[in-house]
Amino acid sequence: MPAQPVPARPAAPSSDAPAPQLFTWEFAADPYPAYAWLREHSPVHRTTLPSGVEAWLVTRYADARQALADSRLSKNPAHHSGQAHRTGRVGIPGERQADLMTHLLNIDPPDHTRLRRLVSKAFTPRRVAEFEPRVQQLTDRLIDGFAQRGSADLIHEFAFPLPIYAICDMLGVPAEDQDDFRDWAGMMIRHGGGQRGGVGRAVKRMRAYLLELIHRKRADLGDDLISGLIRAGDHGEHLTENEAAAMAFILLFAGFETTVNLIGNGTYALLRNPEQRRLLQESVVRGESALLETGIEELLRYDGPVELATWRFATRPLTIGGVDIPVGDPVLVVLAAADRDPARFAAENTLDLARKDNPHLGFGHGIHYCIGAPLARLEGRAALATLLSRLPDLRLAESPENLRWRGGLIMRGLRELPVEFSPESRSPHAPLHPVPDASSTPPTC
């Protein structure tokens, strides 16, 4: 099918308007007007982040694709001209103190090539496809926990626990330990909202547990991701225990928060766009998959789970969008801005679940394209289809202006999503073991 025509970039409005404020609570609730201003007036924009680090924001689609695939932009924080990486002001909070830096988001070829090949051997499309029944079981069991009540917080009771339990299952974390992972993960995505040092402690506890689990797995390999990493390392590929722990950590961290936000943001977008929600709901009830599949891609574009791509640092002088970037400067590609660039996407601010020409950057681009994207898509499809079919009159229980968005630089997600619906008279599913009752142990996010 030929690509849909995309309009030329519209003429820039008057630049007399002042630059928008970034990284405020108002900005977090709706960053898209500010990103539209930046695309027109300062598409490669130098700014001071809330942490005090100065960085370049890349906001246009063409520039974003170039930057995401440019080998002169390193993922290794050691290339930062400042010392912010040593104090934890770049990267994932707590990862340096816990010695968990050697993972796919922080390294370049050839180490990146080696580690990605190892993970790819363990994280195959076949493994993800075979996991679909388990994802559906988890989805139904979590909805069972609140379906007869008539109300829920879809973040705490559904979007958060689903990917946690799913990735724990795939990694091979025993069921009796999964609530610990849930607590640690909840602490990690609080982004400074909890006790001082809480994120670092959670990451250290997770590292200690992963190292101990790797030791146990070596003596009793199974059909899980951690066992797969160990097997790959034992068959001629070099993989240290620290690398294995760091890889398991990043699969957990990147694999759960992305999906939390995909489900949360996606459900919210559907509730705010009732006609699109109706079309998808009717399609799901008919047992059709085409609109669900294109719909997931459109939700990733429209209000995706990752607002800014993870850190990159210039190793050589380069030019992006006509702007010269000095060696050592951090560059942050704003995926949320690029994916609403009118020079690439027609009707860029409209949610169109049937959109065909949709090469969004929601999972990145180039060699760092998200390796967990197939799992996130699977979980997103299961979550949205099951919500729409089982709770057909799902509706917001709070005014949109009262909803709170989590702070943080990279991810974009709601703190809570209170909803109401007609209660189910009884659960259509038999109890499933093991899946803890989501309502009994709310996450600390």
C-alpha positions as CSV (number, residue, x, y, z in Angstrom):
1,M,0.0,0.0,0.0
2,P,1.5,3.4,-0.9
3,A,2.4,5.7,1.9
4,Q,-0.2,8.3,2.8
5,P,0.9,11.8,1.7
6,V,2.3,13.9,4.5
7,P,1.9,17.7,4.4
8,A,4.9,19.9,4.1
9,R,6.0,21.6,7.4
10,P,3.6,24.5,8.0
11,A,5.0,28.0,8.0
12,A,6.4,28.9,11.4
13,P,4.2,31.2,13.5
14,S,5.6,34.4,14.9
15,S,8.5,33.8,17.2
16,D,7.6,36.7,19.4
17,A,6.1,34.3,21.9
18,P,8.4,33.4,24.7
19,A,10.0,30.0,24.9
20,P,7.7,27.6,26.9
21,Q,8.7,26.5,30.4
22,L,9.8,22.9,30.4
23,F,9.7,20.3,33.2
24,T,7.0,21.9,35.3
25,W,4.0,20.0,36.6
26,E,1.9,21.8,34.0
27,F,4.3,20.7,31.3
28,A,4.2,17.1,32.5
29,A,0.4,17.0,32.2
30,D,0.5,18.1,28.5
31,P,4.0,18.6,27.0
32,Y,2.8,18.6,23.4
33,P,2.2,22.4,22.9
34,A,5.7,23.1,24.2
35,Y,7.2,20.5,21.9
36,A,5.3,22.0,19.0
37,W,6.9,25.4,19.8
38,L,10.4,23.9,20.0
39,R,10.0,22.1,16.7
40,E,9.2,25.4,15.0
41,H,11.5,27.8,16.8
42,S,14.3,25.8,18.4
43,P,14.3,22.2,17.1
44,V,17.7,21.4,18.6
45,H,17.4,23.2,21.9
46,R,19.9,23.5,24.7
47,T,18.3,23.5,28.1
48,T,19.1,22.9,31.7
49,L,17.4,19.8,33.1
50,P,15.9,19.6,36.6
51,S,19.0,17.8,37.7
52,G,21.2,20.8,36.7
53,V,22.7,18.9,33.7
54,E,22.8,20.9,30.5
55,A,21.7,18.9,27.4
56,W,20.4,19.3,23.8
57,L,16.8,18.3,23.1
58,V,16.1,17.1,19.5
59,T,12.5,17.5,18.6
60,R,12.0,17.1,14.8
61,Y,11.3,13.6,13.3
62,A,14.1,13.7,10.7
63,D,16.7,15.0,13.1
64,A,15.5,12.4,15.7
65,R,16.0,9.5,13.4
66,Q,19.5,10.8,12.4
67,A,20.5,11.2,16.1
68,L,19.2,7.8,17.2
69,A,21.3,6.0,14.5
70,D,24.4,8.3,14.7
71,S,27.5,6.3,15.8
72,R,29.1,9.6,17.0
73,L,26.5,9.7,19.8
74,S,27.7,7.2,22.5
75,K,25.5,5.6,25.1
76,N,28.4,5.4,27.5
77,P,28.0,8.1,30.2
78,A,31.8,8.1,30.6
79,H,31.8,10.3,27.4
80,H,30.0,13.1,29.2
81,S,32.1,16.2,29.4
82,G,31.0,16.8,33.0
83,Q,30.9,14.5,36.0
84,A,27.2,14.2,36.3
85,H,27.4,10.5,35.6
86,R,29.4,9.9,38.7
87,T,26.8,11.5,40.9
88,G,23.8,9.6,39.3
89,R,22.4,12.7,37.5
90,V,22.4,10.8,34.2
91,G,21.2,7.3,33.5
92,I,18.9,5.2,35.6
93,P,18.8,6.2,39.3
94,G,21.0,4.0,41.5
95,E,22.5,1.9,38.7
96,R,26.1,3.2,39.2
97,Q,26.1,2.7,43.0
98,A,24.8,-0.9,42.5
99,D,27.4,-1.7,39.8
100,L,24.7,-2.3,37.2
101,M,26.0,-0.1,34.4
102,T,27.0,-2.8,31.9
103,H,23.8,-3.2,30.0
104,L,22.4,-2.4,26.6
105,L,21.4,1.2,27.4
106,N,24.9,2.2,28.5
107,I,27.3,0.6,26.1
108,D,28.4,0.9,22.4
109,P,29.7,-1.6,19.9
110,P,31.5,-3.9,20.0
111,D,30.3,-4.7,23.6
112,H,26.8,-3.7,22.7
113,T,26.8,-6.0,19.7
114,R,28.1,-8.9,21.8
115,L,25.6,-8.5,24.6
116,R,22.6,-7.8,22.3
117,R,23.4,-11.0,20.4
118,L,23.4,-12.9,23.7
119,V,20.1,-11.5,24.9
120,S,18.6,-12.1,21.5
121,K,19.4,-15.8,21.8
122,A,17.4,-15.9,25.0
123,F,14.7,-13.4,24.2
124,T,13.5,-14.8,20.9
125,P,10.3,-14.0,19.0
126,R,9.3,-17.7,19.5
127,R,9.7,-17.4,23.3
128,V,7.5,-14.2,23.3
129,A,4.8,-15.8,21.1
130,E,4.8,-18.9,23.4
131,F,4.2,-16.6,26.4
132,E,1.0,-15.2,25.0
133,P,-1.3,-17.6,27.0
134,R,0.4,-16.7,30.2
135,V,0.0,-13.0,29.5
136,Q,-3.7,-13.6,28.9
137,Q,-4.0,-15.6,32.2
138,L,-2.3,-12.8,34.1
139,T,-4.5,-10.2,32.4
140,D,-7.7,-11.9,33.3
141,R,-6.7,-12.7,36.8
142,L,-5.8,-9.1,37.6
143,I,-9.1,-7.9,36.2
144,D,-10.9,-10.6,38.3
145,G,-9.4,-8.8,41.3
146,F,-11.6,-5.7,40.7
147,A,-14.2,-6.5,38.1
148,Q,-17.0,-7.2,40.7
149,R,-16.3,-4.0,42.5
150,G,-17.2,-1.5,39.8
151,S,-14.2,0.7,40.3
152,A,-10.4,0.5,40.2
153,D,-7.2,2.3,39.8
154,L,-6.0,0.9,36.6
155,I,-2.4,1.9,37.2
156,H,-1.9,0.3,40.7
157,E,-4.2,-2.7,40.2
158,F,-3.6,-3.5,36.5
159,A,-1.1,-1.7,34.4
160,F,1.7,-1.9,37.1
161,P,1.4,-5.5,38.2
162,L,0.8,-7.1,34.8
163,P,4.2,-6.4,33.3
164,I,6.0,-7.0,36.6
165,Y,4.6,-10.5,36.9
166,A,5.1,-11.2,33.2
167,I,8.7,-10.2,33.1
168,C,9.4,-12.0,36.4
169,D,7.9,-15.2,34.8
170,M,10.1,-14.8,31.7
171,L,13.2,-14.1,33.7
172,G,12.6,-17.2,35.9
173,V,12.0,-15.4,39.2
174,P,10.2,-17.8,41.5
175,A,6.6,-16.9,42.3
176,E,7.3,-16.5,46.1
177,D,9.9,-13.8,45.3
178,Q,7.8,-11.8,42.8
179,D,6.2,-9.5,45.3
180,D,9.7,-8.3,46.4
181,F,10.4,-7.4,42.8
182,R,7.1,-5.6,42.7
183,D,8.1,-3.5,45.7
184,W,11.5,-2.7,44.3
185,A,10.1,-1.8,40.9
186,G,7.5,0.5,42.6
187,M,10.3,2.3,44.5
188,M,12.3,2.7,41.3
189,I,9.6,4.5,39.4
190,R,8.8,6.9,42.2
191,H,11.4,9.2,40.7
192,G,12.3,10.9,43.9
193,G,8.8,10.8,45.4
194,G,9.8,8.6,48.3
195,Q,12.4,8.6,51.1
196,R,15.8,9.9,50.2
197,G,18.0,7.1,48.9
198,G,15.1,4.7,48.5
199,V,15.7,4.2,44.8
200,G,19.3,3.4,45.3
201,R,18.5,0.9,48.1
202,A,15.9,-0.8,45.9
203,V,18.4,-1.2,43.0
204,K,21.0,-2.6,45.3
205,R,18.6,-5.1,46.7
206,M,17.6,-6.1,43.3
207,R,21.2,-6.6,42.2
208,A,22.0,-8.7,45.2
209,Y,18.9,-10.9,44.5
210,L,19.8,-11.2,40.8
211,L,23.3,-12.3,41.5
212,E,22.1,-14.9,44.0
213,L,19.4,-16.1,41.5
214,I,22.1,-16.5,38.8
215,H,24.1,-18.7,41.2
216,R,21.0,-20.9,41.8
217,K,20.1,-21.1,38.1
218,R,23.6,-22.3,37.2
219,A,22.9,-25.4,39.3
220,D,19.5,-26.0,37.8
221,L,19.0,-24.4,34.4
222,G,15.4,-24.0,33.2
223,D,13.6,-22.6,30.2
224,D,13.7,-18.9,31.3
225,L,15.6,-15.8,30.2
226,I,18.2,-15.9,32.9
227,S,18.9,-19.6,32.2
228,G,19.1,-18.6,28.5
229,L,21.7,-15.9,29.3
230,I,23.7,-18.4,31.3
231,R,23.6,-21.0,28.5
232,A,24.7,-18.4,25.9
233,G,27.6,-17.4,28.1
234,D,28.6,-21.1,28.6
235,H,28.7,-21.8,24.9
236,G,31.8,-19.8,23.9
237,E,30.4,-16.3,24.5
238,H,32.0,-14.2,27.3
239,L,29.4,-13.1,29.8
240,T,30.4,-12.1,33.4
241,E,28.1,-12.4,36.3
242,N,27.9,-8.7,36.6
243,E,26.9,-8.5,33.0
244,A,24.3,-11.1,33.5
245,A,22.9,-9.3,36.5
246,A,22.9,-6.0,34.7
247,M,21.2,-7.5,31.7
248,A,18.5,-9.1,33.8
249,F,18.1,-5.7,35.6
250,I,17.6,-3.7,32.4
251,L,15.2,-6.3,31.0
252,L,13.1,-5.9,34.1
253,F,13.4,-2.1,34.4
254,A,12.9,-1.3,30.7
255,G,10.5,-4.2,30.2
256,F,8.0,-3.2,32.9
257,E,7.9,0.6,33.1
258,T,7.5,0.9,29.3
259,T,4.5,-1.4,29.4
260,V,3.0,0.2,32.5
261,N,2.8,3.5,30.6
262,L,1.7,1.9,27.3
263,I,-1.3,0.4,29.1
264,G,-2.0,3.4,31.2
265,N,-1.5,6.1,28.6
266,G,-3.2,4.0,26.0
267,T,-6.3,3.4,28.1
268,Y,-6.5,7.1,29.0
269,A,-6.2,8.1,25.3
270,L,-9.1,5.8,24.4
271,L,-11.3,7.1,27.2
272,R,-10.6,10.7,26.0
273,N,-11.4,9.7,22.4
274,P,-14.7,7.9,22.6
275,E,-15.3,7.4,18.9
276,Q,-12.0,5.7,18.4
277,R,-12.6,3.6,21.6
278,R,-16.0,2.5,20.2
279,L,-14.4,1.4,16.9
280,L,-11.8,-0.6,18.7
281,Q,-14.3,-2.1,21.1
282,E,-16.5,-3.3,18.3
283,S,-13.6,-4.7,16.4
284,V,-12.4,-6.6,19.5
285,V,-15.9,-8.0,20.2
286,R,-16.0,-9.3,16.6
287,G,-12.7,-11.1,17.2
288,E,-10.8,-9.0,14.6
289,S,-7.1,-8.2,15.2
290,A,-6.2,-5.6,12.5
291,L,-7.4,-2.5,14.3
292,L,-6.0,-3.6,17.6
293,E,-2.6,-4.1,16.0
294,T,-2.5,-0.7,14.2
295,G,-4.1,0.8,17.3
296,I,-1.2,-0.2,19.5
297,E,1.2,1.5,17.1
298,E,-0.9,4.6,17.0
299,L,-1.1,4.7,20.8
300,L,2.7,4.4,20.9
301,R,2.9,7.4,18.6
302,Y,0.1,9.5,20.0
303,D,1.1,9.5,23.7
304,G,3.8,6.9,24.0
305,P,5.4,5.5,27.2
306,V,8.9,6.8,26.5
307,E,9.0,10.6,26.3
308,L,12.7,11.1,25.7
309,A,15.2,8.5,24.5
310,T,17.9,7.5,26.9
311,W,21.1,9.5,27.2
312,R,23.6,9.9,24.3
313,F,26.9,11.8,24.4
314,A,28.8,13.3,21.5
315,T,32.2,11.6,21.0
316,R,33.1,13.8,18.0
317,P,31.8,17.1,16.8
318,L,28.6,16.7,14.9
319,T,25.7,18.8,13.5
320,I,22.1,18.0,14.1
321,G,19.4,20.1,12.4
322,G,21.9,22.8,11.6
323,V,23.2,23.0,15.2
324,D,26.8,22.2,16.1
325,I,27.0,19.8,19.1
326,P,30.4,19.9,20.9
327,V,32.2,16.8,22.1
328,G,31.0,15.6,25.4
329,D,27.6,17.2,25.3
330,P,24.5,15.1,26.2
331,V,21.9,14.8,23.6
332,L,18.3,13.7,24.4
333,V,16.0,12.8,21.5
334,V,12.4,13.8,22.3
335,L,10.4,10.9,21.0
336,A,7.2,12.5,22.0
337,A,7.9,15.6,19.9
338,A,9.2,13.7,16.9
339,D,6.2,11.4,16.8
340,R,3.9,14.5,16.5
341,D,5.9,16.2,13.8
342,P,3.5,17.5,11.2
343,A,6.3,17.2,8.6
344,R,6.1,13.4,9.0
345,F,2.6,12.6,10.3
346,A,-0.7,13.9,8.8
347,A,-3.2,15.1,11.5
348,E,-0.4,14.7,14.0
349,N,-2.5,15.6,17.1
350,T,-5.4,13.3,16.1
351,L,-5.7,9.8,17.5
352,D,-6.3,7.5,14.4
353,L,-6.2,3.9,15.4
354,A,-6.4,2.8,11.7
355,R,-3.3,4.9,10.8
356,K,-1.3,2.9,8.2
357,D,1.7,5.1,7.5
358,N,3.1,5.1,11.0
359,P,6.9,4.7,11.4
360,H,6.8,6.0,14.9
361,L,9.9,6.2,17.2
362,G,8.1,4.9,20.3
363,F,10.6,2.0,20.7
364,G,13.6,3.9,19.3
365,H,15.5,3.4,16.1
366,G,18.8,1.9,15.0
367,I,21.0,-0.5,17.0
368,H,19.4,0.5,20.3
369,Y,15.8,-0.3,19.1
370,C,14.0,-1.7,22.2
371,I,14.7,-5.5,22.3
372,G,11.5,-6.0,24.5
373,A,9.2,-4.3,22.0
374,P,7.5,-7.6,21.0
375,L,6.6,-8.4,24.6
376,A,5.4,-4.8,25.3
377,R,3.1,-5.0,22.2
378,L,1.8,-8.4,23.3
379,E,1.0,-7.2,26.8
380,G,-0.6,-4.0,25.4
381,R,-2.8,-5.9,23.0
382,A,-3.9,-8.3,25.7
383,A,-4.5,-5.6,28.3
384,L,-6.6,-3.3,26.1
385,A,-8.6,-6.0,24.3
386,T,-9.5,-7.6,27.6
387,L,-10.4,-4.4,29.3
388,L,-12.7,-3.3,26.4
389,S,-14.4,-6.7,26.2
390,R,-14.9,-7.4,29.9
391,L,-15.6,-3.8,31.0
392,P,-17.5,-2.3,28.0
393,D,-18.7,0.8,29.8
394,L,-15.3,1.7,31.3
395,R,-15.1,5.4,32.1
396,L,-13.0,7.9,33.9
397,A,-13.9,8.4,37.6
398,E,-11.9,11.6,37.9
399,S,-11.6,14.8,35.8
400,P,-8.6,14.7,33.5
401,E,-7.2,18.0,35.0
402,N,-7.0,16.3,38.4
403,L,-4.9,13.3,37.2
404,R,-1.3,13.4,38.2
405,W,1.6,12.4,35.9
406,R,4.8,10.9,37.3
407,G,7.8,13.1,37.4
408,G,11.0,12.0,35.7
409,L,12.9,12.7,32.5
410,I,12.7,9.7,30.3
411,M,9.3,8.0,30.9
412,R,5.8,9.4,30.6
413,G,3.0,7.9,32.6
414,L,0.1,8.5,35.0
415,R,0.4,8.1,38.7
416,E,-3.1,6.8,38.9
417,L,-6.0,6.1,36.5
418,P,-9.3,5.9,38.5
419,V,-12.1,4.3,36.5
420,E,-15.7,3.1,37.0
421,F,-17.7,0.5,35.2
422,S,-20.7,-1.8,35.7
423,P,-19.6,-4.6,38.0
424,E,-19.3,-8.1,36.7
425,S,-21.8,-10.4,38.5
426,R,-19.0,-13.1,38.9
427,S,-15.6,-13.9,37.7
428,P,-15.6,-15.9,34.5
429,H,-12.3,-17.5,35.4
430,A,-11.1,-20.1,37.8
431,P,-8.5,-18.9,40.4
432,L,-5.1,-18.9,38.9
433,H,-2.0,-19.7,40.9
434,P,0.4,-18.1,41.4
435,V,-0.7,-14.5,40.9
436,P,-1.0,-12.4,44.1
437,D,-4.1,-10.3,44.7
438,A,-3.2,-7.0,43.1
439,S,-5.5,-5.0,45.4
440,S,-3.9,-6.4,48.6
441,T,-0.3,-5.1,47.9
442,P,-0.5,-1.7,46.2
443,P,2.8,-0.7,44.6
444,T,4.8,2.1,46.0
445,C,4.8,4.1,42.8
